[in-house]
Amino acid sequence: MFRRLSRQQHLDFETHALVHLDALMRAAARLCGSREAAEDVVQETYLQAWKYWRTFQPGTNCRAWLFRILFNVIKKRSGEKNADVPLEESDYENILRFEPAGQIEECEVLEVFDHLTEDQRAVLLLVVVEEMSYKEAAVALGVPIGTVMSRLSRARVQLRRMLGRAHPRSIIKAVGAKY
Amino acid sequence: MYDCQKTRELIGLYLDNELEATSTQQTAAHLEQCASCRREFETIRSQNELLSRSIKNSTYDTQALRASIEAATIGRHRSHLPLWTLERTRAGAMAFVSAFVIVIAALLYLYGFIGASGANPLYRAAAENHRACIADYAAPDWVRSQTDIDELAASFLEQKARIPLMIGSDYRLTHARVCRLNGERFLHLIYETSDRREASLFVGRWSRDHLPAGERSISLDGHAIQLTLASDLHVTSTQIGNNLLIATAHGDGESTTILLSAIVQIPA
């Protein structure tokens, strides 16, 4: 029931693990859809990390390890509910039909992002938002690097397709590019 | 230098700094002289920036969450005392009580157990009761068989109930009786390990109004306790003075919730 950890291991947990709380919360919120659910999975992530903290090797990638736990927690929960079903073409049309013409706003990007598959959202969160390397993302996702690359490529295409359909060329405007 | 087709295949990797030096140079060289590929590059880059900015702008106040996590993990470290982790108990090993029940447990590690000044009155009462009961094993009102304990629990809770036989993997239910904490009746369950460490669970009846279904926080003696869901158990912990309270709760439909609280009293 109980286990004892060294003082150094506790300091390491604070130094190496808790510093990623905001990033985990940010990712969880986008993947879970609500702050409450995100807090639940992040807390469970840290409880599990704590449970196995004695196995953590200083110098290894704690952030990727934490994200991997996070994704496992989310997958377990989503598996208990409904499978993540990708949207069909008609669904995209329905989503985009009501968007105003013109420049894409952040909330619109998020709305489109939230309709990507869980795998696509996860890889975008890791590589694009958290700026992980493919290798680090592969550890976090528990998949080969090749899978990271293919998922990322599909995610980018899908995101662009969904955004571009409603707002041709407006993505560029939104960030002030010249083209 | 790469052609357009090759460049577009590599634009994503180029943006993510995943290309080797030679490929990076050749891709950059092509982008420099090809307006069409450069537009493609800028589109993807802009999409990345917009997405990243949008998500990073969604900030969350994680102060309470951090405090909750720290209390459940390193929080105890700050007391410079032996640190313990209450591992998540599987639902199958948990008791299921068909009415609304709150269980307050005092986990008192033998050598670390002393009364603490300024402790929450209920915690202190639980701790003192635990200490008194450990020294009173021979009292006639203890029941010791599983059947007798089940009957006592059903009588106390006024309905059939399954009391947890184990806490974690090594604390086994050995005996029980009814006691009073601060004037309120509790079912006192004692668990023992093979090396004679004891833990007490105090099971009290609680009004359903105190923890409505779906409520995420509870207040125990005026202290708010944040709950979070860990698989099928809500797990939380908080340090109040020199008492560490670890609570787990199982939600079952609309009406049944069990709270299992472990209080580790930390010597001052």
Contacts between the chains, C-beta under 8 A, distances in Angstrom:
chain1	res1	chain2	res2	distance
A	1	B	86	6.7
A	1	B	87	6.3
A	1	B	167	6.3
A	1	B	168	2.7
A	1	B	169	6.1
A	1	B	170	5.6
A	1	B	171	5.9
A	2	B	84	4.3
A	2	B	85	6.3
A	2	B	86	7.2
A	2	B	87	7.9
A	2	B	168	7.5
A	3	B	84	7.4
A	3	B	85	5.6
A	3	B	87	7.7
A	4	B	82	6.5
A	4	B	83	6.5
A	4	B	84	7.1
A	5	B	83	5.9
A	5	B	85	7.6
A	7	B	77	6.9
A	10	B	73	7.8
A	10	B	74	4.8
A	10	B	77	4.0
A	10	B	83	6.4
A	11	B	74	8.0
A	11	B	77	7.6
A	13	B	73	6.1
A	13	B	74	5.4
A	14	B	70	7.7
A	14	B	74	5.2
A	18	B	66	6.9
A	18	B	69	7.0
A	18	B	70	7.1
A	18	B	74	7.5
A	21	B	62	5.5
A	21	B	65	7.1
A	21	B	66	5.7
A	21	B	69	7.2
A	22	B	60	7.4
A	22	B	62	5.9
A	25	B	60	5.1
A	25	B	62	5.3
A	25	B	65	7.0
A	26	B	55	6.2
A	26	B	56	7.0
A	26	B	58	6.8
A	26	B	60	7.0
A	29	B	58	6.7
A	29	B	60	6.3
A	30	B	55	6.0
A	30	B	58	7.7
A	35	B	60	6.4
A	36	B	216	6.7
A	38	B	60	7.5
A	39	B	65	5.3
A	39	B	228	6.1
A	40	B	228	4.9
A	40	B	229	4.0
A	40	B	230	7.6
A	42	B	65	6.5
A	42	B	69	7.8
A	43	B	65	6.5
A	43	B	68	6.4
A	43	B	69	5.9
A	43	B	72	7.6
A	43	B	228	3.9
A	43	B	230	7.0
A	43	B	235	7.4
A	44	B	228	7.0
A	44	B	229	7.0
A	44	B	230	4.3
A	44	B	231	7.1
A	44	B	235	7.6
A	46	B	69	4.6
A	46	B	72	7.5
A	46	B	73	6.4
A	47	B	69	7.8
A	47	B	72	6.2
A	47	B	73	7.4
A	47	B	88	6.7
A	47	B	230	5.8
A	47	B	235	6.3
A	50	B	72	7.1
A	50	B	73	4.3
A	50	B	85	6.3
A	51	B	85	6.8
A	51	B	87	6.1
A	51	B	88	7.7
A	76	B	231	7.4
A	104	B	50	6.8
A	106	B	50	7.1
A	106	B	53	6.8
A	106	B	54	3.8
A	106	B	57	6.2
A	107	B	54	7.6
A	109	B	50	5.4
A	109	B	51	5.7
A	109	B	54	4.7
A	110	B	54	5.2
A	110	B	55	7.0
A	110	B	58	7.3
A	113	B	51	6.3
A	113	B	54	7.6
A	113	B	55	7.6
A	124	B	51	6.6
A	125	B	55	7.1
A	127	B	16	6.0
A	128	B	48	4.9
A	128	B	51	5.6
A	128	B	52	5.4
A	129	B	51	6.9
A	129	B	52	4.9
A	129	B	55	5.0
A	129	B	56	6.6
A	133	B	16	7.8
A	133	B	17	7.8
A	133	B	18	7.0
A	134	B	16	6.9
A	134	B	18	5.4
A	149	B	12	7.9
A	149	B	13	7.4
A	152	B	12	6.5
A	152	B	16	7.8
A	153	B	12	5.9
A	156	B	12	6.2
A	156	B	44	6.4
A	156	B	47	7.0
A	159	B	47	6.4
A	159	B	51	7.1
A	160	B	43	7.1
A	160	B	44	7.4
A	160	B	47	5.9
A	163	B	47	7.0
A	171	B	43	6.2
A	171	B	46	5.2
A	171	B	47	5.2
A	171	B	50	6.3
A	172	B	42	6.3
A	172	B	43	6.1
A	172	B	46	5.0
A	174	B	46	7.0
A	174	B	50	5.3
A	175	B	46	4.5
A	175	B	49	5.0
A	175	B	50	5.5
A	175	B	53	7.9
A	177	B	42	5.1
A	177	B	45	7.9
A	177	B	46	5.2
A	178	B	42	7.7
A	179	B	38	7.8
A	179	B	39	5.0
A	179	B	42	5.3
A	179	B	43	7.6
